[in-house]
Amino acid sequence: MTDKINDSNDNNSTSAEKSTNTDLIYSYTEEFLKLQRESLNRLDTKMSVFLAFTGVLVRFASDLSEKVTIEDFACYSCLLLQIITYIALGSSALILCLGLTTKLSGTVISPKALMKDRWYFADKNDISDYIISGWVQAEEEYEKLGFEKGRKLNIAVWLIALSLICITLNILIKVLWGN
């Protein structure tokens, strides 16, 4: 008789644990995906700021010297620096735009699918498990997307840094040796 009571308690505790664990996993996954979406939004904001900064630098680079005369000798290093600046800024702008247009392409479980008889009358834990399995796929895509956006942002920042160095050198050549 005692064995039957213990078996019955084991079955009840397993069901209760499953319910508790499912709720915990569901809540955790929901919060985790929310944080990942916020992280992607912050990356998009940073990319937008750097894209605007790139536009300002393009305008600034257009005012740079193209040719400097040093003791009756025409020096075209400023023109070369200006060309490098435009290439770096254009590449940076393109990369930032590509990063901003990247979207998720995965599957999301639609509420319409959950309203069908199969899921509408299913056990709450089974529905939660089904939703969580969809979120696992979304989390993998968020991770990949975040990595790609971060990589593109880093490349764009390095290209902007290169253009800033070229702009600085152009100005120094003009100031130090220019006419």
Secondary structure by P-SEA (a helix, b strand, c coil): caaaaaaaaaaaaaaaaaaaaaaaaaaaaaaaaaaaaaaaaaaaaaaaaaaaaaaaaaaaaaaccccccccccccaaaaaaaaaaaaaaaaaaaaaaaaaaccccccccccccccccccccccaaaaaaaaaaaaaaaaaaaaaaaaaaaaaaaaaaaaaaaaaaaaaaaaaaaaaccc
